Amino acid sequence: MPKKQNLKAKLLLFVCLCCASFAQGQLRDVPDYHKTSENNLIRFGYYLGLNYTNFKVDYIENRSEQLDVQPEFGFNVGLFVDMRLAKHLNLRLEPGMFTSQRNITFPNWPEVTDPNNRLRNVKSTYIRFPLVLKFSALRLHNVRPYVIAGVSTSINLSSNENSAETNNSGQFRTRTQMHALELGIGVELYLPYFKLTPSLRGVFGLNNELVSDAWTTNIHGLKTRGVFLNFIFE
């Protein structure tokens, strides 16, 4: 039995070595695309994607019943300008737009005077200005992973911050500006005619977006929490 197990191990090692040699040979047959473009000082591109944006709720008084927030998927679109600072470090500005919808159901709190009007559909369209640093790893043939970190400011075009308070109309007032910290990962795929970069990013709102009204007195603040999936074309 030990001899048979030893033989199986040797055969498995031989197959792995053959597969590795075959894969390496295939990689050698494909040229490294867009290698000279990495040295460009300025690069441009655009991105498309989806987001899943929620609210982090901070309460003044802990009650047994809390808000029920149900987010829906939104979409992202924008441009980017990339400046090369060093061999593995880039500064990137990514102006764009994204949409979101968060359906909020209020519990039977005393301040919610109309129990039949507890659902608020918070639909928002944001103009977004992220400024991030991109830290790239070594390029492996036509693949290059990276991480990003930065901040962003977004303007909520659907904000009703300055409208009058109405206790029972179903209005839900949010602030115009949203500031956030952004962290993410991605991988650059160098293709024959362009570079495709799938990236996944977390957006963590820093400021309170809620305008307090009579029926939101138990809420200390609402902060955006979101996950963005982008496909960058360059």
Backbone as CSV, one residue per row, in Angstrom:
resi,resn,N_x,N_y,N_z,CA_x,CA_y,CA_z,C_x,C_y,C_z
1,MET,0.807,-1.215,0.000,0.000,0.000,0.000,0.838,1.261,0.000
2,PRO,1.903,1.338,0.837,2.730,2.540,0.813,3.340,2.791,-0.548
3,LYS,3.755,1.679,-1.245,4.338,1.858,-2.571,3.308,2.422,-3.547
4,LYS,2.058,1.919,-3.490,1.013,2.409,-4.378,0.723,3.881,-4.096
5,GLN,0.651,4.257,-2.820,0.401,5.653,-2.474,1.539,6.544,-2.945
6,ASN,2.785,6.033,-2.831,3.947,6.785,-3.286,3.897,6.977,-4.804
7,LEU,3.467,5.928,-5.532,3.353,6.006,-6.980,2.282,7.009,-7.395
8,LYS,1.152,6.986,-6.670,0.078,7.941,-6.967,0.549,9.373,-6.738
9,ALA,1.294,9.592,-5.667,1.803,10.938,-5.380,2.739,11.398,-6.486
10,LYS,3.617,10.498,-6.962,4.535,10.852,-8.030,3.787,11.165,-9.326
11,LEU,2.748,10.374,-9.633,1.960,10.633,-10.833,1.230,11.969,-10.738
12,LEU,0.682,12.264,-9.543,-0.016,13.538,-9.352,0.949,14.708,-9.507
13,LEU,2.160,14.578,-8.964,3.164,15.629,-9.090,3.564,15.807,-10.546
14,PHE,3.693,14.687,-11.283,4.055,14.759,-12.693,2.975,15.473,-13.504
15,VAL,1.710,15.152,-13.233,0.605,15.800,-13.952,0.586,17.301,-13.659
16,CYS,0.790,17.673,-12.386,0.800,19.102,-12.020,1.930,19.839,-12.729
17,LEU,3.105,19.196,-12.798,4.237,19.826,-13.478,3.961,19.978,-14.968
18,CYS,3.323,18.984,-15.560,2.977,19.072,-16.987,1.981,20.202,-17.237
19,CYS,0.981,20.308,-16.356,-0.020,21.371,-16.511,0.622,22.739,-16.344
20,ALA,1.515,22.851,-15.360,2.187,24.130,-15.138,3.051,24.505,-16.328
21,SER,3.756,23.508,-16.888,4.598,23.782,-18.050,3.760,24.190,-19.255
22,PHE,2.608,23.523,-19.424,1.713,23.857,-20.534,1.173,25.269,-20.374
23,ALA,0.737,25.628,-19.154,0.199,26.967,-18.909,1.261,28.033,-19.145
24,GLN,2.498,27.736,-18.704,3.568,28.703,-18.898,3.864,28.874,-20.390
25,GLY,3.821,27.781,-21.123,4.038,27.874,-22.561,2.957,28.675,-23.255
26,GLN,1.716,28.504,-22.809,0.622,29.280,-23.397,0.790,30.760,-23.107
27,LEU,1.208,31.099,-21.889,1.400,32.502,-21.529,2.482,33.140,-22.376
28,ARG,3.515,32.376,-22.704,4.589,32.929,-23.501,4.147,33.252,-24.919
29,ASP,3.122,32.556,-25.408,2.650,32.795,-26.769,1.837,34.072,-26.886
30,VAL,1.371,34.633,-25.765,0.545,35.838,-25.779,1.402,37.028,-25.385
31,PRO,1.442,38.090,-26.191,2.287,39.249,-25.844,1.707,40.040,-24.685
32,ASP,2.538,40.855,-24.076,2.087,41.762,-23.025,1.468,42.995,-23.685
33,TYR,0.159,43.159,-23.505,-0.559,44.250,-24.158,-0.375,45.567,-23.401
34,HIS,-0.343,46.661,-24.152,-0.370,48.031,-23.604,0.718,48.253,-22.553
35,LYS,1.873,47.700,-22.780,2.925,47.814,-21.784,3.466,49.243,-21.694
36,THR,3.542,49.932,-22.821,4.089,51.285,-22.802,3.126,52.294,-22.182
37,SER,1.822,51.989,-22.194,0.836,52.948,-21.656,0.957,53.114,-20.145
38,GLU,1.592,52.168,-19.454,1.735,52.273,-18.011,2.609,53.461,-17.603
39,ASN,3.457,53.916,-18.515,4.358,55.031,-18.209,3.760,56.387,-18.541
40,ASN,2.538,56.416,-19.069,1.903,57.699,-19.383,1.615,58.473,-18.102
41,LEU,1.863,59.763,-18.140,1.618,60.587,-16.957,0.123,60.710,-16.666
42,ILE,-0.693,60.913,-17.714,-2.135,61.087,-17.570,-2.848,60.050,-18.420
43,ARG,-3.873,59.423,-17.853,-4.697,58.471,-18.598,-6.165,58.783,-18.331
44,PHE,-7.023,58.420,-19.295,-8.454,58.696,-19.199,-9.234,57.410,-19.445
45,GLY,-10.478,57.395,-18.974,-11.355,56.271,-19.222,-12.741,56.536,-18.682
46,TYR,-13.564,55.512,-18.676,-14.925,55.627,-18.142,-15.301,54.327,-17.457
47,TYR,-16.388,54.380,-16.669,-16.812,53.188,-15.949,-18.329,53.087,-15.911
48,LEU,-18.798,51.859,-15.798,-20.213,51.523,-15.622,-20.303,50.499,-14.497
49,GLY,-21.439,50.487,-13.797,-21.550,49.502,-12.738,-22.859,49.549,-11.986
50,LEU,-22.890,48.778,-10.899,-24.060,48.666,-10.034,-23.655,49.008,-8.605
51,ASN,-24.636,49.405,-7.800,-24.380,49.640,-6.382,-25.528,49.111,-5.548
52,TYR,-25.218,48.813,-4.312,-26.213,48.360,-3.332,-25.995,49.215,-2.094
53,THR,-26.844,50.229,-1.920,-26.615,51.275,-0.934,-27.654,51.214,0.165
54,ASN,-27.180,51.214,1.403,-28.051,51.106,2.566,-27.806,52.289,3.497
55,PHE,-28.545,52.335,4.611,-28.350,53.336,5.653,-27.891,52.649,6.934
56,LYS,-26.908,53.234,7.597,-26.565,52.848,8.967,-27.335,53.793,9.885
57,VAL,-28.170,53.247,10.760,-29.065,54.045,11.594,-28.515,54.113,13.012
58,ASP,-28.372,55.330,13.531,-27.986,55.546,14.926,-29.201,56.083,15.681
59,TYR,-29.536,55.430,16.805,-30.733,55.786,17.568,-30.356,56.573,18.827
60,ILE,-31.250,57.451,19.229,-31.095,58.171,20.490,-31.547,57.287,21.651
61,GLU,-32.671,56.627,21.487,-33.230,55.748,22.517,-33.418,54.362,21.938
62,ASN,-32.878,53.359,22.615,-33.018,51.979,22.156,-34.429,51.468,22.456
63,ARG,-35.129,51.121,21.393,-36.483,50.571,21.536,-36.514,49.182,20.916
64,SER,-37.530,48.443,21.292,-37.631,47.074,20.784,-37.873,47.053,19.275
65,GLU,-38.592,48.056,18.771,-38.866,48.131,17.335,-37.945,49.166,16.691
66,GLN,-37.329,48.775,15.590,-36.422,49.663,14.883,-36.824,49.789,13.415
67,LEU,-36.162,50.715,12.730,-36.459,50.917,11.317,-36.154,49.653,10.515
68,ASP,-36.985,49.418,9.514,-36.730,48.338,8.560,-36.309,48.992,7.243
69,VAL,-35.017,48.897,6.926,-34.482,49.526,5.711,-34.218,48.445,4.675
70,GLN,-34.873,48.556,3.519,-34.721,47.598,2.441,-34.141,48.314,1.214
71,PRO,-32.842,48.142,0.937,-32.251,48.812,-0.232,-32.525,48.055,-1.525
72,GLU,-32.433,48.776,-2.624,-32.544,48.197,-3.955,-31.286,48.541,-4.745
73,PHE,-31.038,47.794,-5.829,-29.864,48.037,-6.638,-30.018,49.334,-7.432
74,GLY,-28.914,50.066,-7.553,-28.847,51.242,-8.403,-27.730,51.077,-9.416
75,PHE,-27.511,52.087,-10.245,-26.453,51.987,-11.245,-25.497,53.163,-11.116
76,ASN,-24.283,52.963,-11.624,-23.226,53.971,-11.576,-22.705,54.212,-12.986
77,VAL,-22.304,55.418,-13.264,-21.676,55.754,-14.535,-20.774,56.953,-14.304
78,GLY,-19.648,56.997,-14.976,-18.762,58.135,-14.785,-17.501,58.050,-15.607
79,LEU,-16.634,59.036,-15.418,-15.343,59.131,-16.086,-14.240,59.091,-15.033
80,PHE,-13.006,58.932,-15.475,-11.893,59.058,-14.548,-10.700,59.679,-15.254
81,VAL,-9.905,60.382,-14.451,-8.622,60.931,-14.880,-7.577,60.373,-13.925
82,ASP,-6.569,59.710,-14.475,-5.563,59.019,-13.671,-4.213,59.698,-13.887
83,MET,-3.544,60.062,-12.780,-2.214,60.667,-12.840,-1.203,59.740,-12.171
84,ARG,-0.139,59.429,-12.877,0.905,58.555,-12.355,1.829,59.354,-11.444
85,LEU,1.879,58.967,-10.169,2.752,59.637,-9.203,4.073,58.918,-9.037
86,ALA,4.055,57.599,-9.093,5.249,56.770,-8.958,4.991,55.460,-9.695
87,LYS,5.942,54.535,-9.601,5.813,53.295,-10.365,4.578,52.504,-9.988
88,HIS,4.234,52.484,-8.709,3.091,51.693,-8.254,2.023,52.552,-7.575
89,LEU,2.068,53.853,-7.796,1.151,54.749,-7.105,0.545,55.742,-8.095
90,ASN,-0.797,55.810,-8.104,-1.516,56.723,-8.981,-2.545,57.505,-8.181
91,LEU,-2.813,58.721,-8.632,-3.879,59.552,-8.078,-5.002,59.594,-9.102
92,ARG,-6.233,59.332,-8.642,-7.346,59.203,-9.590,-8.551,60.021,-9.138
93,LEU,-9.080,60.823,-10.062,-10.331,61.560,-9.867,-11.397,60.885,-10.714
94,GLU,-12.561,60.568,-10.096,-13.593,59.764,-10.759,-14.964,60.436,-10.701
95,PRO,-15.178,61.570,-11.363,-16.506,62.197,-11.330,-17.544,61.315,-12.015
96,GLY,-18.714,61.231,-11.395,-19.751,60.378,-11.966,-21.086,60.596,-11.303
97,MET,-21.994,59.676,-11.555,-23.352,59.743,-11.029,-23.774,58.349,-10.592
98,PHE,-24.583,58.286,-9.533,-25.177,57.004,-9.172,-26.568,57.227,-8.600
99,THR,-27.401,56.219,-8.747,-28.769,56.259,-8.230,-28.902,55.225,-7.121
100,SER,-29.844,55.481,-6.225,-30.113,54.526,-5.154,-31.563,54.667,-4.716
101,GLN,-32.092,53.598,-4.128,-33.414,53.631,-3.507,-33.373,52.797,-2.242
102,ARG,-33.835,53.424,-1.141,-33.910,52.740,0.149,-35.334,52.872,0.675
103,ASN,-36.000,51.743,0.869,-37.381,51.719,1.334,-37.376,51.542,2.853
104,ILE,-37.850,52.567,3.545,-37.774,52.597,5.005,-39.180,52.480,5.586
105,THR,-39.365,51.477,6.436,-40.635,51.306,7.138,-40.438,51.659,8.605
106,PHE,-41.217,52.638,9.079,-41.122,53.070,10.477,-41.981,52.175,11.356
107,PRO,-41.503,51.850,12.553,-42.338,51.091,13.503,-43.390,51.990,14.137
108,ASN,-44.171,51.427,15.001,-45.236,52.189,15.679,-44.676,52.984,16.848
109,TRP,-43.843,53.943,16.542,-43.331,54.845,17.557,-44.387,55.900,17.873
110,PRO,-44.374,56.455,19.078,-45.363,57.484,19.431,-45.313,58.709,18.511
111,GLU,-44.114,59.054,18.022,-44.003,60.246,17.183,-44.512,60.038,15.759
112,VAL,-44.708,58.767,15.360,-45.299,58.489,14.051,-46.810,58.507,14.235
113,THR,-47.398,59.663,13.979,-48.805,59.866,14.340,-49.776,59.158,13.410
114,ASP,-49.348,58.847,12.208,-50.235,58.162,11.264,-49.718,56.745,11.033
115,PRO,-50.295,55.724,11.664,-49.784,54.351,11.533,-49.932,53.791,10.125
116,ASN,-50.781,54.402,9.298,-50.971,53.938,7.925,-50.004,54.598,6.941
117,ASN,-49.136,55.452,7.463,-48.215,56.185,6.593,-46.792,56.010,7.124
118,ARG,-46.379,54.741,7.255,-45.089,54.454,7.869,-43.997,54.118,6.857
119,LEU,-44.334,53.975,5.574,-43.359,53.610,4.545,-42.843,54.849,3.829
120,ARG,-41.517,54.998,3.770,-40.881,56.092,3.027,-39.975,55.479,1.966
121,ASN,-40.203,55.792,0.712,-39.351,55.351,-0.390,-38.359,56.473,-0.705
122,VAL,-37.140,56.284,-0.270,-36.122,57.323,-0.414,-35.351,57.061,-1.710
123,LYS,-35.737,57.754,-2.771,-35.046,57.642,-4.062,-34.093,58.820,-4.213
124,SER,-32.851,58.506,-4.594,-31.828,59.548,-4.659,-30.999,59.396,-5.925
125,THR,-30.589,60.534,-6.458,-29.624,60.598,-7.555,-28.479,61.496,-7.103
126,TYR,-27.276,60.949,-7.106,-26.111,61.666,-6.599,-25.141,61.987,-7.734
127,ILE,-24.567,63.186,-7.698,-23.384,63.510,-8.480,-22.190,63.314,-7.541
128,ARG,-21.222,62.526,-7.997,-20.201,62.002,-7.101,-18.804,62.425,-7.545
129,PHE,-17.950,62.794,-6.573,-16.582,63.235,-6.868,-15.593,62.502,-5.951
130,PRO,-15.216,61.254,-6.306,-14.215,60.542,-5.515,-12.792,60.957,-5.925
131,LEU,-11.923,61.070,-4.942,-10.497,61.286,-5.158,-9.773,60.196,-4.386
132,VAL,-9.090,59.298,-5.106,-8.524,58.113,-4.467,-7.069,57.927,-4.874
133,LEU,-6.336,57.239,-4.020,-4.989,56.780,-4.329,-5.054,55.302,-4.700
134,LYS,-4.360,54.952,-5.753,-4.365,53.578,-6.254,-2.967,52.980,-6.074
135,PHE,-2.888,51.873,-5.328,-1.626,51.183,-5.069,-1.623,49.879,-5.860
136,SER,-0.759,49.794,-6.876,-0.750,48.645,-7.779,0.341,47.662,-7.400
137,ALA,0.048,46.376,-7.603,1.049,45.334,-7.407,1.870,45.183,-8.689
138,LEU,2.827,44.262,-8.666,3.590,43.981,-9.873,2.684,43.361,-10.932
139,ARG,2.926,43.728,-12.163,2.137,43.173,-13.264,2.588,41.743,-13.544
140,LEU,1.616,40.838,-13.611,1.869,39.442,-13.943,1.288,39.174,-15.320
141,HIS,2.155,39.249,-16.327,1.742,39.107,-17.721,0.704,40.181,-18.055
142,ASN,-0.558,39.803,-18.277,-1.597,40.783,-18.618,-2.595,41.003,-17.497
143,VAL,-2.143,40.779,-16.264,-3.001,40.938,-15.090,-2.242,41.763,-14.051
144,ARG,-2.963,42.714,-13.436,-2.329,43.535,-12.399,-3.358,43.896,-11.327
145,PRO,-3.271,43.342,-10.127,-4.204,43.695,-9.046,-3.795,45.001,-8.375
146,TYR,-4.751,45.608,-7.687,-4.471,46.852,-6.977,-5.472,47.047,-5.848
147,VAL,-5.145,47.978,-4.963,-6.065,48.427,-3.910,-6.164,49.946,-3.999
148,ILE,-7.298,50.481,-3.543,-7.500,51.925,-3.566,-8.035,52.392,-2.219
149,ALA,-7.765,53.654,-1.926,-8.276,54.277,-0.706,-8.391,55.766,-0.967
150,GLY,-9.472,56.359,-0.482,-9.645,57.791,-0.685,-10.922,58.298,-0.069
151,VAL,-11.322,59.480,-0.485,-12.521,60.136,0.024,-13.371,60.597,-1.149
152,SER,-14.619,60.914,-0.851,-15.521,61.403,-1.897,-16.519,62.380,-1.310
153,THR,-16.995,63.253,-2.170,-18.105,64.148,-1.852,-19.189,63.938,-2.898
154,SER,-20.410,63.752,-2.448,-21.538,63.540,-3.356,-22.617,64.570,-3.092
155,ILE,-23.256,65.021,-4.168,-24.355,65.979,-4.084,-25.648,65.254,-4.435
156,ASN,-26.583,65.248,-3.502,-27.864,64.569,-3.681,-28.823,65.493,-4.421
157,LEU,-29.048,65.209,-5.700,-29.943,66.036,-6.503,-31.395,65.880,-6.085
158,SER,-31.706,64.813,-5.362,-33.082,64.577,-4.905,-33.314,65.074,-3.494
159,SER,-32.355,65.788,-2.939,-32.481,66.258,-1.562,-33.617,67.263,-1.416
160,ASN,-34.330,67.150,-0.297,-35.389,68.114,0.044,-35.070,68.765,1.389
161,GLU,-33.781,69.014,1.609,-33.311,69.544,2.884,-33.976,70.865,3.243
162,ASN,-34.210,71.728,2.260,-34.723,73.072,2.536,-36.238,73.185,2.447
163,SER,-36.924,72.061,2.210,-38.379,72.121,2.158,-38.952,72.160,3.572
164,ALA,-40.188,72.605,3.685,-40.819,72.749,5.003,-41.138,71.386,5.593
165,GLU,-41.083,71.301,6.915,-41.418,70.060,7.606,-42.916,69.797,7.508
166,THR,-43.257,68.564,7.163,-44.663,68.133,7.142,-44.753,66.809,7.879
167,ASN,-45.439,66.780,8.956,-45.393,65.650,9.870,-46.028,64.386,9.304
168,ASN,-47.105,64.519,8.531,-47.865,63.345,8.118,-47.924,63.162,6.601
169,SER,-47.127,63.902,5.850,-47.230,63.816,4.396,-46.426,62.674,3.814
170,GLY,-45.625,61.982,4.626,-44.764,60.938,4.095,-43.439,61.463,3.593
171,GLN,-43.173,62.735,3.774,-41.914,63.315,3.323,-40.773,62.867,4.228
172,PHE,-39.651,62.582,3.606,-38.461,62.159,4.336,-37.323,63.051,3.860
173,ARG,-36.839,63.909,4.756,-35.874,64.930,4.337,-34.438,64.468,4.559
174,THR,-33.629,64.595,3.521,-32.210,64.235,3.588,-31.362,65.429,3.156
175,ARG,-30.135,65.432,3.613,-29.246,66.552,3.332,-28.690,66.480,1.911
176,THR,-28.208,67.626,1.447,-27.741,67.734,0.062,-26.391,67.078,-0.140
177,GLN,-25.501,67.175,0.839,-24.151,66.657,0.670,-23.928,65.383,1.475
178,MET,-23.118,64.514,0.886,-22.728,63.281,1.554,-21.218,63.107,1.371
179,HIS,-20.489,63.029,2.494,-19.045,62.827,2.465,-18.755,61.399,2.906
180,ALA,-17.786,60.760,2.248,-17.567,59.339,2.507,-16.100,58.963,2.393
181,LEU,-15.768,57.875,3.065,-14.484,57.200,2.923,-14.682,56.028,1.963
182,GLU,-13.721,55.817,1.049,-13.859,54.758,0.051,-12.639,53.852,0.079
183,LEU,-12.895,52.537,0.122,-11.851,51.520,0.115,-12.242,50.446,-0.886
184,GLY,-11.275,49.944,-1.654,-11.645,48.950,-2.644,-10.470,48.157,-3.181
185,ILE,-10.810,47.161,-3.984,-9.828,46.319,-4.667,-10.257,46.180,-6.117
186,GLY,-9.301,45.838,-6.967,-9.610,45.636,-8.375,-8.483,44.878,-9.054
187,VAL,-8.714,44.512,-10.306,-7.692,43.831,-11.092,-7.762,44.362,-12.519
188,GLU,-6.620,44.811,-13.028,-6.537,45.311,-14.396,-6.255,44.149,-15.337
189,LEU,-7.094,44.007,-16.354,-6.948,42.957,-17.355,-6.564,43.615,-18.676
190,TYR,-5.356,43.359,-19.134,-4.851,43.969,-20.364,-5.282,43.109,-21.549
191,LEU,-6.230,43.606,-22.327,-6.773,42.908,-23.482,-6.185,43.500,-24.759
192,PRO,-6.346,42.824,-25.895,-5.687,43.309,-27.126,-6.040,44.736,-27.518
193,TYR,-7.309,45.159,-27.348,-7.725,46.464,-27.850,-8.014,47.490,-26.755
194,PHE,-8.137,47.048,-25.511,-8.405,47.968,-24.408,-8.067,47.276,-23.093
195,LYS,-8.137,48.052,-22.020,-7.908,47.505,-20.690,-9.216,47.499,-19.915
196,LEU,-9.596,46.358,-19.379,-10.822,46.198,-18.593,-10.436,45.980,-17.140
197,THR,-11.114,46.735,-16.249,-10.791,46.646,-14.833,-12.058,46.451,-14.010
198,PRO,-12.379,45.234,-13.600,-13.449,45.044,-12.606,-12.947,45.476,-11.230
199,SER,-13.782,46.197,-10.496,-13.378,46.642,-9.160,-14.564,46.582,-8.216
200,LEU,-14.269,46.335,-6.956,-15.271,46.267,-5.901,-14.875,47.265,-4.828
201,ARG,-15.840,48.106,-4.426,-15.507,49.204,-3.521,-16.556,49.363,-2.436
202,GLY,-16.089,49.628,-1.226,-16.979,49.965,-0.130,-17.007,51.467,0.093
203,VAL,-18.203,52.009,0.284,-18.390,53.445,0.522,-18.991,53.604,1.916
204,PHE,-18.320,54.385,2.767,-18.716,54.538,4.164,-18.973,56.018,4.438
205,GLY,-20.260,56.388,4.511,-20.631,57.775,4.762,-20.133,58.268,6.106
206,LEU,-19.665,59.510,6.132,-19.104,60.087,7.352,-20.049,61.051,8.043
207,ASN,-20.941,61.675,7.313,-21.809,62.698,7.902,-23.251,62.210,7.982
208,ASN,-24.001,62.811,8.884,-25.410,62.494,9.055,-26.210,63.093,7.900
209,GLU,-26.981,62.264,7.203,-27.756,62.730,6.054,-29.211,63.024,6.393
210,LEU,-29.597,62.814,7.629,-30.996,63.003,7.999,-31.248,64.428,8.473
211,VAL,-32.334,65.030,7.984,-32.853,66.281,8.530,-33.951,65.902,9.517
212,SER,-33.740,66.192,10.793,-34.671,65.740,11.833,-36.003,66.470,11.742
213,ASP,-37.077,65.699,11.819,-38.433,66.221,11.871,-39.105,65.677,13.129
214,ALA,-40.353,66.034,13.308,-41.065,65.643,14.526,-41.161,64.129,14.669
215,TRP,-41.295,63.409,13.576,-41.481,61.967,13.662,-40.164,61.192,13.505
216,THR,-39.030,61.914,13.492,-37.735,61.225,13.466,-36.883,61.608,14.672
217,THR,-37.528,62.006,15.752,-36.800,62.492,16.920,-36.000,61.389,17.617
218,ASN,-36.328,60.125,17.393,-35.578,59.042,18.016,-34.360,58.631,17.184
219,ILE,-34.190,59.216,16.011,-33.064,58.863,15.145,-31.976,59.914,15.305
220,HIS,-30.824,59.468,15.750,-29.688,60.388,15.909,-29.057,60.711,14.566
221,GLY,-29.017,59.738,13.648,-28.417,59.999,12.349,-28.547,58.833,11.397
222,LEU,-28.451,59.142,10.121,-28.403,58.146,9.054,-27.124,58.369,8.259
223,LYS,-26.361,57.307,8.061,-25.129,57.393,7.287,-25.145,56.324,6.191
224,THR,-24.714,56.704,5.011,-24.722,55.795,3.878,-23.670,54.705,4.042
225,ARG,-24.056,53.485,3.716,-23.144,52.352,3.590,-23.450,51.691,2.250
226,GLY,-22.441,51.564,1.411,-22.707,51.023,0.080,-21.575,50.148,-0.448
227,VAL,-21.943,49.266,-1.372,-20.986,48.443,-2.104,-21.157,48.771,-3.586
228,PHE,-20.051,49.131,-4.245,-20.080,49.517,-5.644,-19.270,48.506,-6.469
229,LEU,-19.890,47.992,-7.510,-19.211,47.117,-8.472,-19.093,47.892,-9.774
230,ASN,-17.865,48.202,-10.174,-17.618,48.976,-11.391,-16.829,48.171,-12.391
231,PHE,-17.077,48.453,-13.676,-16.285,47.907,-14.782,-15.679,49.098,-15.511
232,ILE,-14.364,49.238,-15.401,-13.646,50.392,-15.921,-13.063,50.035,-17.280
233,PHE,-13.266,50.919,-18.255,-12.757,50.716,-19.614,-11.739,51.812,-19.916
234,GLU,-10.591,51.382,-20.417,-9.525,52.332,-20.694,-8.834,51.981,-22.010
